[in-house]
Amino acid sequence: MILWLCLCWGFSPSAGQPDSELMARYLEQQLLADYSIAEQVARRVPRQAKFLQRLETRPRMSEFHVRSTIISRYAFTTVSCTMVNSGSEAREAVFEMQIPAAAFISNFTMSIGNKTYYGEVTGKEKKNGTDDKERHKKPPSPTEGRENGYETFKASAFIPRKMQARFILHYEELLQRRLGKYEYTVSIRPQQLVGRLRVEVNILENSGIVSLEVPPLRNSKQKGNGKAEGDVSPPPSTVIGHTKTLAKVTFNPSVVEQTRIARNGILGDFIIRYDVNRELSVGDVQILNGYFVHYFAPTDLPPLPKNVVFVLDSSASMVGTKVKQTKEALFTILQDLRPEDHFNIIGFSNRIKVWQQDRLVPVTPNNIRDAKKYIHNMSPTGGTNINEALQTGAKLLNDYIAQNDIDARSVSLIIFLTDGRPTVGETQSSKILSNTKDAIRDKFCLFTIGIGNDVDHRLLERMALENCGMMRLFQEDEDAASHLKGFYDEIGTPLLSDIRVDYPEDDVEQVTQNFFPNYFNGSEIIIAGKLINRTSDKLHVEVTASNSKKYILLKTDVAIDLPSRNDIRGVPGLEDGKSDNNYIERAWSYLTIKELLNSRLKSDDVQEKDSLMEKAKSMALAYNFVTPFTVLKMKEAGLHPEPAQEELISPSTDGIGEKVQSLQGHKAPPGIRRGQDKQRIKISKTSADGDPHFVIDFPSSKFSVCFNIDGEPGDILRLVSDHKESGVTVNGQLIGAPAPPNGHKKHRTYFSTITILSNKPERSYLEITPRRVILDDGERLVLSCGRSAVVRSRSLEVSISAYSNITVTIRDSISFVILIHHYRKPAPYQRNHLGFYISNSKGLSSDSHGLLGQFLNHEVKLLQESLNSSDQEVGQKQTEALRANPTNTLKVKGRLVPVVWKQRRIYNGQQEVDCWFAKNNADKLIDGSYRDYLASHPFDTGTSFETKTSF
């Protein structure tokens, strides 16, 4: 019989089994080409296929199709699976799909033969009978249908002979940003070769798509690793295409290609990772039909110092691979700690062992070496005393914070790892939760990690939620070392603390969480809400991050377009009037339900828990989401319905192009912000602007003096130099441009960069260009000139009015205003440039110098020069009469300077200034020559020049 089988398939007996690739080709050509019911019934099945059918009793999957549309991080996924029963009797077909644990199922349909069953989301009752034809998605459990971050949806049905069944599943999720990228994953586990297998993912991100990548298929043991080892190319048959804002990725392997991946069918995850372009400042605010979603993920911020305590399970159950992988991960994590961090390690079983008693140690090579030795020598033994371990860690961190002069900007946290349940000491979960919350007292965050199937995941999840942390679960057979390192990477670089996002109370309602204790590098803060005032043309947004040394205030007005502008209904592929197409509204409902579920999990009050449950259930029913409080019930669609179609409730990107607008507030609405900001700023006429034209105002003399500096491109001019006294220096760097036609100059020059340095009471500097502001006062902060923002530290405040001006205030007694000159369509002789104005000079000393600074505390006299008589001092009333006299003279520090009457325009040409103009690069007006005011670099304080000159 064995010999006959081998000959029947055309192979020698020594082959042992049919070649999988040849079998795949046969299946592709004969069995799986077309599973139309009418054709299938009439088709003569070859003898080889009959033999295969006897071996394979389950229905065969003829089609597995996944289509997903991701719009602004919100993903709609539709899975369609067709199974064929080609046997002579009814057989059970099982449709099984792993979906992300964070996703909500929104619909499910089954078509079996000539009957169609549709899913209806209803409130969950205490107990429901089960039906062989349906099994809804069950609440998460540590042992049933759950892998790391995934849950299993399962449905089964009996398919009559010679007929097919079609299963269509819809689910939705809001993608989370981790380690700088969003990850979308589709589970492909048919466990058999499929005739038509296709995954299609469409992405629309109006911010712009960057870093799009499709790594190799990931199997169960690789889950969560983040990167595949070895080959990093996309799976075979993957096609990737994208423009600036749209991307389309397809995976369409033939049966032969499936066989090359896995002989018995593909078993793995198809992954897409990408990020979006980010503007600095307030983030990306999108508005559609009365709802908004706000994505905030700032970059270019300096890391905050960390005070971290690692609390590690060393009980007997950790023996073997788990403790080995934990040690490997900790070795790498310790190496990644920064010099400004402090840390300690606690090992716990039935005993608590603290590495360094009553303190946290700084990160030094010796301390890292000793910590690695301590971890290496940890040996698993005894039970699991979770309560005392957490109490010890919390007390250690609290005492360190209270007794040491720690950096007020630092972030404190506990990282807790265990593989089991409490077995020693306090074992009641409610008591452990209460004790932990009392010990931490909202002073720092707790991050929990569970390994294996025995861990009390609900206890870890609630501990993390109640103490502003996060929880991760890893399976025992997975690469724990990689998981631990990846999780630490997510929280290892805090950039901001105490982040609060505010909107006007009269304009919004039902806003999701808007206060966040920490923001970690590579993550993203998401807030959503409803608009109350639907007639308003703008939404004001303010983001504040604060600590004792500095707080940052970012603000902008986001334009609210007409109701139809961002609406994607009516475009090809969508049904008009369908509420599901408002992806922003569904993102809001998704976030709101998630927060209600978390609030209920944290609550101990029975009435409050019931109220939260009812709110979550009501919203889930309104939006057709399957949650722990709702269930999917199957109902027959009536007699002789049409077969179930793959109805895509997700918005399609076909033909959309740039229709969905990402409202990032780049441009202030006309007449709203710019004019108001400028009116609030009081600027004196003393300035350096334009080509550059210098103006010095002498209020007591009631006239102004002006001059030009014809520098060279690349010159750095010292504008204010008071480094020794007030500690302030201002330098301006020139950029060149061609001279206008028929002009007398060989070229033009403008200020491209203004650098402001202050060394009292602490060193800080600002580097300002027409596009951005860099502030460095011990930590570097980059802000866009296109977004309104306020940054304040102990002695320095920077206020940005978008696309208009920047006000710098030092110790409340010195103020400078930098105007931003932008040209939409610049002429060849025009360049984007800056203008420098002195608003308040009270804090500058009488010894200040520089092209402008030397005149701030000194007066000049206007004289009428006579060839045959002595000079006469001119009174203020005579000034008007002297304007037409070309022989007028200024007396400056004993020097006589010939001047002529001119008019200058300042403040972007909005104001005209009458002034006495000194020619020849201000010869005799300024101390020395203008070349004496050239700085060697933008941060040159010019102290050597000040010692050689005097007033």
Secondary structure by P-SEA (a helix, b strand, c coil): caaaaaaaaccccccccccaaaaaaaaaccccccccaaaaaaccccaaaaaaaaacccccccbbbbbbbbcccbbbbbbbbbbbccccbbbbbbbbbbccccccccbbbbbcccbbbbbbbcccccbbbbbccccccccccccccccccbbbbbbbbbbccccbbbbbbbbbbbbbbcccbbbbbbbbcccccccbbbbbbbbbbccccccccccccccccccccccccccccccccbbbbbcccbbbbbbbbcaaaaaaaccccccccccccbbbbbbccccbbbbcccbbbbbbbbccccccccbbbbbbbbccccccaaaaaaaaaaaaaaaacccccccbbbbbccbbbbccccccccccaaaaaaaaaaaaacccbbbbaaaaaaaaaaaaaaaaaacccccccbbbbbbbbbccccccccccaaaaaaaaaaaacccbbbbbbbcccccaaaaaaaaaaaccbbbbbbccccaaaaaaaaaaaacccccccbbbbbccccccccccccccccccccbbbbbbbccccccccbbbbbbbbbcccbbbbbbbbbbbcccccccccccccccccccccaaaaaaaaaaaaaaaaaaaaacccaaaaaaaaaaaaaaaaaaccccccbbbbbbbcccccccccccccccccccccccccccccccccccccaaaaaaacccccccccccbbbbbbbcccccccccccccccccccccccccccccbbbbbbbbbbbccccccccccccccbbbbbbcccbbbbbbbcccbbbbbccbbbbbbccccbbbbcccbbbbbccccbbbbbccccbbbbbbbbbbcccccccccbbbbbbcccccccccccccccccccbbbbbbbccccccbbbbcccccccccccccbbbbcccbbbbbbbbccccccccbbbbbbbbcccccccccccccccccccccccaaaaaaaccc
